[in-house]
């Protein structure tokens, strides 16, 4: 298995999107020095991914520190993001959909949630 490096351009785009997500429309961007990245409990797969992403962003962002904060589980992640305890979170695609719609374990919809699916544009898995 070979390792792939993320290019500087890709990282710049990721950080720019992250910072844009932290601003409120119509207001200047806050001077962010650190952000909380809410994830599943330690030992879970998403926690490991969040730690790696947090380290990469912290290393390459030029001053932004990402603090990976484990939560009690995926059910509380949307609530913690909504309350301002976190600025970034990681959920499975099904969990994100359920939270957005407000079904299954989520008692109401969390319409502010946005997802990113890392699928190359030239390869559509849905056959369209």
Phi, psi and omega in degrees: 000134180256150178269144177249136178266141175278125181290160180299323179296318178297316180295321179299318179295316180299316181291321178299317178296320179298313181292323176298325179292342181268357182262154177260132180304135178087358180234156177291150179294135179290156177281092184270124175255329178213152176227153176263129179253105184276133183214180177293171178300155178304141181100343178275158183300316181295330177296315180299317178296317181297320178298314180297316179294318179298317178296318180295314179297315180299319183291321188259355188274344180078043174125348179274124179258126178258121179256113180279120185244107177291146179246184179284348180153175185296336182295329183267350183300311179300322179297316180295324176293316181296323182282351179092002178289342177218153179249348181214145180214164178228128177223161173291163180296321179291319178297320178296316179297314180299318180293320180297318182277329181087043179239175181057242186278358180259122187283347178204162180285143175247083189288349180280348183294140176228148181236158175232127180248116182280072179245128178301140183299328183280352183235097182265115183287351182264003176073022181250000000 
